[in-house]
Amino acid sequence: MTTAEYFQTGETVLPRELAYGVMRVAESPTIHHQRVVRDITIALHAHVRPRMLGEVLPAPMDVILDYDAALVVQPDILYVEASRAHIMDDRVNEAPDLVVEVLSPRPRLGAVDERVGWFAKYGVRECWLVDLPQRSTTVLTFERGSTVKREVVTKWQRVPSAVLPALELTPADIFGYAVG
């Protein structure tokens, strides 16, 4: 399937992506997954909007990483800096600055390593892997197609974002529970 053909399919709220010409569709996420996506989206939006830093969007939102190679993904949450707003119209036409993937016990669309590789290769600057079972967040920082920093945070540790350095967010905030 080409990227043009993908965009001619009907709209859906089911997670889907186009991986080098193969469309993948998944079942809807779990309630716990969606609660975490909601809470992170709200926290990021509350930080970004008053400072006019850019835009935060939850899935489903198509991100075209490579039009010619038919590679379109839908990260759980994405952030695009205001200076790059031109990449957004009906969809996101290049790599966002930050993507968040909420990891469930069973991957829904493809392998996590595969997606992370695409994010690094196509210019995402930072990726958060929010691990539901472990209640932790791994922050990956990318440069020139490679992971240059990987940091795992738990409990009350601040999520160390190079893209949003003033953000005050912890796994305790993300998972909405008291951690001891």
N, C-alpha and C positions, 0 to 999 in steps of 0.2 A: 504494500500500500504506500502511496506517495503521501507527502505532507498535505498537498492540496486535496487528495481524496479523504484523508483523515478529517480535514476541516469541513468536508461536505457531509459527514455523518451527523446524525441528529444530536442535539444537546442532551446531556445526561449529567446527573449528579454522582453517578458511580465513578470511582477512581479508574482512570485509564491513562494509557500512554502509548506512544508510538516508538518502538525500539527498533531502529534501523529497518523500518518498513513493516514490522509486525505489530499489530494492535493488541495490547494486553488490557483486559478488563478484570476488575476485582469486585468481590462483594463489598457491601458497605462496611465501614469500620465499626468497631465496638463502641459502646457508650463510653467506656473509660478512655479510649483513644480520643474520641471526639471532645470529651471534657478537657483533656490536656491540650488539644489543639485550640479549643476555645479560650482557655485561660492564658496560654502563651500569646495568642493573637491579641487578646485584650491588653495584656501587659506591654507587648511591643507597641501596639497602637497608642496606648496612653503615654508612652515615652516619646514616640516619634512625632505624633501629630502636633502637640503644642510647640514643639521645637522646629516644626516644618522641615524635618530631616528627609522625608520621603514618603513611601507608601508601603503598608503591610497588607497582604492579602492571604486569606486561607484557601485551601483547595475546595472545590476543583477550579484550578486556573492553569490553562495551558502555557507552558514555557517552551519556546522553540529554541533548542540548543543548537541544532544543525538542520536547517530547512532541506538542503540538498540530500543529506544522508537520512532524512525522515526520522529525526530524533526529537520527540516532543514528550516532555515529562510534566507531572503535576505534583510538585513537592507539597507536603502538608501545609506549610506556611512559607511565604517568601517576602523579602524586603528589597525594595529598589530605592536607592538614594535619589533625592530630589534632582541632583545634577544629571541623572540618567533617566528622567521621566520620559524622555523621547522614545525609549524602547518599549513603552506601553501604549497599546491602543485597545483593540478587542482582546488581545492576549499579550503576553510578554515575549518580545521578539529577540531577546538575547538573554544571557545568564544574569539572574538577579545577583545582588551583592551578598545576600544571606539567604540560605534555605534552612528550613527545619524539617526533619523527618522524625516522626514519632514511631518508634519501633514497637511493634506488637510481638507477642510470642511467635506468631506465624507471619512471615513476610507476605504482604498482600500483592505487591507488584514487583516482580524481579528480585534479584539479590541486592542486599544493601551495598556490598562492595562494588557491584556493577554501577549503581546509581552514584555512589561517592566518586568513583572514577570519572564518570561523565561530568559531574559538577566541577571537579578539579580541571579536567581537560578543557572544558568550554568556558572557564573564566569566573565561576562562582568564587567569591573571596573567602567565604566562611560557611561552614555547615555544622548545624547542631544535630546530633543523634540523641534523641530523648528516649531512653530505655525504660519502658513501662515496668517490666519485671524487676529490674535492678534499681529503679527509682534514681537514676543517675543521668547526667547529661555529658556527652563527649563533644567537645568543641574542636573542630578541625579547621585549620587555617591553611589556605591554598595560595601558592604563588607559582606562576609559570607552569601550570599543569601538575604540580606535585603538592603533597601534604608536607608543610614545613613545620607545623606544630599540631600536637594532639594533647588535649588536656581533659581529664575526666574529673567532674565535680559531683559531689554528693551533699546531702543535708543542707547546711547553712552556708556552704561556700558560694561565693558570687560567681555567676557564669561569666567567664572572661572573654568578652567580645571585643575584637579589634575593630569590627565594623560599627558597633554601637558602644564605644568605650565607657560612656557615662551611665549605661544601663545598670540598674540595681535589681538583679533577679537571681534567685537561688532555686535549686531543685525543690526545696520545701515550698516555695511559692508556686512552682510549676505543678507539683503533685497535690497541692492543696490539703496537706495533712501535717500534723505535728510530728516532727522527727526528733528522736532523742539521741 
